[in-house]
Amino acid sequence: MRTKMSPRRALLTAAIMSVVPTLLFATYSEKFSTFGVLAASTLINWPVIRWLDDRQWYREWIKEESK
């Protein structure tokens, strides 16, 4: 059973999901379209968010196994 995300992990996830697109847009808005910046930020954020989620899942699985 999945538990709620910790407040620290939720803050980190929200920061990653909002800071990366903002920085990309501010840096490359004159060179690339908004859609291009959004696509790039999605490609950057996806593996990071999946990694954070997998770590959370693994920790919960280890807790269950050690009981």
N, C-alpha and C positions, 0 to 999 in steps of 0.2 A: 504494500500500500504506500502510495506517495504521500509525503508530508508537505506542509507548506514550505515555501522558500524562506530562508532566514532573511531578516531585514537587511543585513549586510550584503548578501548575495543579490537581493532584489535591487538595492541601491546601485551596486556594481553593474548589474544587467541594464538598468535604466540609463545609467551614465554612458555605457558603451553604445546603447542603441540611439542615444540622442547626440552625444558629442561627435562621434565619427561622421554622421551625415552633415552636421553643422560645419565642422572643419572642412570637409570636402567641398561643400557648397561655397563657403567663404573663400576658399583657395582657388577653386577651379570654375566658378560660376561664369566667368567671361569666356573660358575656353570650351566648356562642355555644356550641353543642355541640362535642364533640371532632371529630366528622365535619366540621363547618363550618370549624373551624380547619385541619384537614388539607386540605380542599378549597382553602381560601384560600392555604395555603402551597404547594400544588401549582401553583396558577395563577400564583403569584409566581415560584417556582423554575423552572418550565418554560422561559420565554423566556430566562432568565439562563443556564441550563445549555445550551440550544441555541445561544446566542450564543457561549459559550466553546468549544463543540464546533466550530462553524462557523469560528471564528478559527483553531483548531488545523488543521482541514482545509485552509483557505486557505493557511496558512503552508507546509504540506507540499506543496501543489500548486505554489506559487511556486518552492519548492526544486527540484522535479522539472522544471519548465519552464526554469529557468535553467541546468540542467546541459548 
